[in-house]
Amino acid sequence: MRRFTRIAGTLMAVAGVGFLAWALTVWQWQDPFTAALNALEQRQLAGDFDRRLDEGSPGLAASGSGDDARTALARAAVRWRKTSERGDAIARIRIPALGLSKIVVNGTDHRSLRRGPGRYLGSAMPGEGELVYVAGHRTTYGAPFSRIDHLRKGDRITLELPFATFEYRVTGSRIVDAAQTSVLKSKGHEQLVLQACHPRFFASHRLLVYARPVRVTPRGTDRPVAFRSY
């Protein structure tokens, strides 16, 4: 009996140490198990997205300026939104300050967010001149937004789509209650919002990072244009 008690105690101690090591890993970095699953998903998504890029721009002229260019950009954005299904690879987000490069999927349901950051389906696509709302995990499934609390005013964020690449600059951040749905309403102008749960491991609040558009590079050109031109 004593031998059994000692063995059981040893096993419990080892399990406890293992659990603490796992918890520390997740706290400092991310869940390694879901991260591995997400890495596979992201590789598949990257291939899908690159193929969609190769298929060409959805109806956007590579040249033009003023109202014509703005109209063409909005038309391409609307078409891209309407032809993208839930879970599709729709954009590549890059945040140099965080060393982040991920494929963004269409949708913020549980399955979609397991694959990568997701665009809230009730928001616009970049180029539509409205709210672009992207959510992502902080501790699981690749934890794409684990460090968005480190972003500072002026940090650059780019969203690459088949018809154009958009550059945004961070303007600020705030924390809101998880039940506050007013943050999903567009203010009538182009704005990018990144969302993650706050604090880490809990879903009681949301951390929001705001960014304004500064320039856009239509696909087929290599010259960015100030966003106000659109």
Order of alpha helices (4+ residues) and beta strands (2+ residues): alpha-alpha-alpha-beta-beta-alpha-beta-beta-beta-beta-beta-beta-beta
